[in-house]
Amino acid sequence: MPRLWVKPGRRDGRRGLLTTANVSVPEEEAPDLPRGWTRAVASWPSALPVRGDICCSVTAALIALLCLSAPEGVSLLVPQPNINATVAQNILLSVDCSCRGVATIEWKHVSSRGTTKIVEWRSGNYVNISTGYKDRVTVFENGSIQLLNVGVRDAGYYFVTVTEEHGSNIYGTIVVNVYEIIYEDLHFVAVFFAFLTGVSAILICFMWLCNKSLHLFQKKTHKLTASNTEEIELETIEC
């Protein structure tokens, strides 16, 4: 229950208490308090302000006032710290950077292969993109970048550093995971199997036609042979 400072009122002889209009305390606590004041416990704590709440409110107000009155400052928000992508996909490394002055933004890629600088630019001034990312990076005014056609080697940690012109800076990190598309391999196998099946069917049909043609040729040859034999026999009989 909150303790309050109250002016002492009249003495209640029956209960030995110093009372006021709203609160009361035991008489033996009164000598410990400043002259002319007594410490009292409110009979209804919810109706009276809490001293700690007042201090917190004052502190919060002071902090907000200091933030608003600061001449310079930089802030960075990373809305999506983890990104999952597949090979050949375009990904957006999204951040929200705000600065009262001119900020320098730098992106780096850290993986098992080492650290690689991707891009560095100053707002409204210059953009310096590394050679390995010349045609793969698009920068945005809020500090975000877009990577085009990512591969497995693009997986890792991406660090962004925002430096304000007076030297203060802030950092952010995004983790990128890049996976290979497994169903493409299965698709290739399925297409190859279908191709083999079609070729096999064509070969079977071709072999059937060849066999049929050979059978007809043999049958025709047999008929011609039989006809020649009959003619020879007739000529022999006539002779």
C-alpha positions as CSV (number, residue, x, y, z in Angstrom):
1,M,0.0,0.0,0.0
2,P,1.4,3.5,-0.9
3,R,2.6,5.8,2.0
4,L,1.5,9.4,1.8
5,W,2.6,12.6,3.6
6,V,-0.3,14.2,5.3
7,K,-0.9,17.1,7.7
8,P,-1.8,15.8,11.2
9,G,-5.3,16.5,12.4
10,R,-7.0,16.1,15.7
11,R,-6.1,13.4,18.2
12,D,-8.5,10.5,18.7
13,G,-8.2,9.7,22.3
14,R,-10.2,6.5,22.1
15,R,-7.9,4.8,19.5
16,G,-4.6,6.7,20.1
17,L,-4.3,7.7,16.4
18,L,-3.5,10.9,14.6
19,T,-6.3,11.2,12.1
20,T,-7.0,13.3,9.0
21,A,-10.1,13.6,7.0
22,N,-9.2,10.6,4.8
23,V,-6.3,8.6,6.3
24,S,-4.8,7.6,9.6
25,V,-1.5,6.3,11.1
26,P,-0.5,5.0,14.5
27,E,0.7,7.7,16.8
28,E,4.1,6.1,17.5
29,E,5.2,6.6,13.8
30,A,4.6,10.4,14.0
31,P,7.9,11.4,15.7
32,D,10.0,9.9,12.8
33,L,8.4,12.2,10.3
34,P,9.3,15.8,9.4
35,R,7.9,18.5,11.6
36,G,4.3,19.2,10.9
37,W,3.8,16.1,8.8
38,T,2.9,12.5,9.5
39,R,3.1,9.3,7.3
40,A,-0.1,7.7,6.5
41,V,-1.4,4.6,4.7
42,A,-4.3,5.3,2.4
43,S,-7.5,3.5,3.2
44,W,-8.2,3.3,-0.6
45,P,-4.8,2.9,-2.4
46,S,-6.3,2.7,-5.9
47,A,-7.8,6.2,-5.5
48,L,-4.4,7.9,-4.7
49,P,-1.4,8.4,-7.0
50,V,1.5,6.0,-6.6
51,R,4.9,7.8,-6.1
52,G,6.8,5.2,-8.3
53,D,4.4,5.7,-11.2
54,I,4.9,9.4,-11.1
55,C,8.7,9.0,-11.2
56,C,8.4,6.6,-14.1
57,S,6.2,9.0,-16.0
58,V,8.6,11.9,-15.4
59,T,11.6,9.7,-16.5
60,A,9.8,8.6,-19.7
61,A,8.9,12.2,-20.5
62,L,12.5,13.4,-19.9
63,I,13.9,10.6,-22.2
64,A,11.4,11.5,-24.9
65,L,12.3,15.2,-24.6
66,L,16.0,14.3,-24.9
67,C,15.4,12.2,-28.0
68,L,13.4,15.0,-29.6
69,S,15.9,17.6,-28.7
70,A,19.0,15.6,-30.0
71,P,20.4,17.4,-32.9
72,E,21.6,14.3,-34.7
73,G,20.8,10.6,-34.6
74,V,20.6,7.4,-36.6
75,S,18.2,4.4,-36.3
76,L,18.0,1.1,-38.1
77,L,15.2,-1.4,-38.2
78,V,15.5,-4.9,-39.7
79,P,12.0,-6.3,-40.2
80,Q,13.1,-9.7,-41.5
81,P,16.4,-11.0,-40.0
82,N,16.1,-14.5,-41.5
83,I,15.5,-15.1,-45.3
84,N,15.1,-18.5,-47.0
85,A,15.6,-18.6,-50.7
86,T,16.1,-21.0,-53.6
87,V,18.7,-21.0,-56.3
88,A,18.2,-18.4,-59.1
89,Q,15.7,-16.4,-57.0
90,N,15.8,-12.6,-56.3
91,I,15.9,-11.7,-52.6
92,L,15.4,-8.3,-50.9
93,L,17.5,-7.6,-47.9
94,S,15.1,-5.1,-46.3
95,V,16.0,-2.5,-43.7
96,D,14.6,0.8,-42.7
97,C,17.3,3.4,-42.0
98,S,16.6,6.9,-40.8
99,C,19.1,9.6,-40.1
100,R,18.9,13.3,-39.3
101,G,22.0,14.0,-41.3
102,V,23.8,12.4,-44.3
103,A,24.4,8.7,-43.7
104,T,26.9,6.3,-45.2
105,I,25.5,2.7,-45.7
106,E,27.7,-0.3,-46.2
107,W,26.8,-4.0,-46.8
108,K,29.1,-6.9,-46.3
109,H,28.7,-10.7,-46.8
110,V,30.3,-13.1,-44.3
111,S,30.5,-16.8,-45.0
112,S,32.8,-19.7,-44.7
113,R,34.7,-18.4,-47.7
114,G,35.5,-15.1,-45.9
115,T,34.2,-11.5,-45.8
116,T,33.2,-9.7,-49.0
117,K,32.2,-6.1,-49.3
118,I,29.1,-5.8,-51.5
119,V,28.2,-2.1,-51.8
120,E,28.8,1.2,-50.0
121,W,26.9,4.5,-50.7
122,R,26.2,7.9,-49.2
123,S,22.8,9.3,-49.5
124,G,22.5,11.5,-52.5
125,N,26.2,11.3,-53.2
126,Y,27.8,8.2,-54.6
127,V,27.3,4.4,-55.0
128,N,30.3,2.0,-54.9
129,I,29.4,-1.5,-55.9
130,S,32.0,-4.3,-55.7
131,T,33.1,-5.9,-59.0
132,G,31.5,-9.3,-58.1
133,Y,28.1,-7.7,-57.6
134,K,28.1,-5.1,-60.4
135,D,25.0,-6.5,-62.2
136,R,23.4,-8.3,-59.3
137,V,22.7,-5.5,-56.7
138,T,20.1,-2.8,-56.6
139,V,20.2,-0.2,-53.8
140,F,17.3,1.7,-52.2
141,E,17.1,5.0,-50.4
142,N,16.0,3.4,-47.1
143,G,19.2,1.3,-47.0
144,S,17.8,-1.9,-48.4
145,I,19.4,-3.9,-51.2
146,Q,18.2,-6.5,-53.7
147,L,20.3,-9.4,-54.8
148,L,19.5,-10.9,-58.2
149,N,19.9,-14.6,-59.2
150,V,21.3,-15.9,-55.9
151,G,23.2,-19.1,-55.7
152,V,24.3,-21.5,-52.9
153,R,27.5,-19.4,-52.3
154,D,25.3,-16.4,-51.5
155,A,24.2,-18.1,-48.2
156,G,25.6,-16.6,-45.0
157,Y,25.4,-13.5,-42.9
158,Y,24.8,-10.0,-44.3
159,F,26.0,-7.1,-42.2
160,V,24.8,-3.6,-42.8
161,T,26.5,-0.6,-41.2
162,V,24.9,2.9,-41.1
163,T,27.3,5.7,-40.2
164,E,26.1,9.2,-39.5
165,E,28.3,12.1,-40.7
166,H,29.3,13.0,-37.1
167,G,30.6,9.5,-36.4
168,S,27.8,7.6,-34.7
169,N,26.9,4.3,-36.3
170,I,24.5,1.4,-36.0
171,Y,24.6,-2.2,-37.2
172,G,22.2,-4.8,-38.5
173,T,22.4,-8.5,-39.5
174,I,20.4,-10.7,-41.8
175,V,20.9,-14.4,-42.2
176,V,20.3,-15.8,-45.7
177,N,19.8,-19.5,-46.4
178,V,19.9,-20.6,-50.1
179,Y,18.6,-24.1,-51.1
180,E,18.9,-26.0,-54.3
181,I,15.7,-26.9,-56.1
182,I,15.5,-30.7,-55.8
183,Y,12.3,-31.1,-57.9
184,E,14.3,-29.9,-61.0
185,D,16.4,-33.0,-60.8
186,L,13.3,-35.2,-60.5
187,H,11.8,-33.3,-63.4
188,F,14.9,-34.0,-65.5
189,V,14.8,-37.7,-64.7
190,A,11.1,-37.9,-65.5
191,V,11.6,-36.1,-68.9
192,F,14.6,-38.4,-69.7
193,F,12.5,-41.5,-68.8
194,A,9.6,-40.3,-71.0
195,F,12.1,-39.6,-73.8
196,L,13.5,-43.2,-73.5
197,T,10.0,-44.6,-73.4
198,G,9.1,-42.7,-76.6
199,V,12.2,-43.8,-78.4
200,S,11.6,-47.4,-77.3
201,A,8.0,-47.3,-78.7
202,I,9.3,-45.9,-82.0
203,L,11.9,-48.6,-82.3
204,I,9.4,-51.3,-81.5
205,C,7.0,-50.0,-84.2
206,F,9.9,-49.8,-86.6
207,M,11.0,-53.4,-85.9
208,W,7.4,-54.6,-86.2
209,L,7.1,-52.9,-89.6
210,C,10.4,-54.4,-90.7
211,N,9.3,-57.8,-89.6
212,K,6.0,-57.4,-91.4
213,S,7.7,-56.2,-94.6
214,L,10.2,-59.1,-94.5
215,H,7.3,-61.6,-94.0
216,L,5.4,-60.1,-97.0
217,F,8.6,-60.2,-99.1
218,Q,9.3,-63.8,-98.2
219,K,5.7,-64.7,-99.0
220,K,5.9,-63.0,-102.3
221,T,9.2,-64.6,-103.1
222,H,7.8,-68.0,-102.2
223,K,4.9,-67.4,-104.6
224,L,7.2,-66.4,-107.5
225,T,9.4,-69.5,-106.8
226,A,6.3,-71.8,-106.8
227,S,5.0,-70.2,-110.1
228,N,8.4,-70.7,-111.8
229,T,8.5,-74.3,-110.7
230,E,5.1,-75.0,-112.1
231,E,6.1,-73.4,-115.4
232,I,9.2,-75.5,-115.6
233,E,7.2,-78.7,-114.9
234,L,4.6,-77.9,-117.6
235,E,7.4,-77.3,-120.1
236,T,9.0,-80.6,-119.2
237,I,5.7,-82.4,-119.7
238,E,5.0,-80.8,-123.0
239,C,8.4,-81.9,-124.2
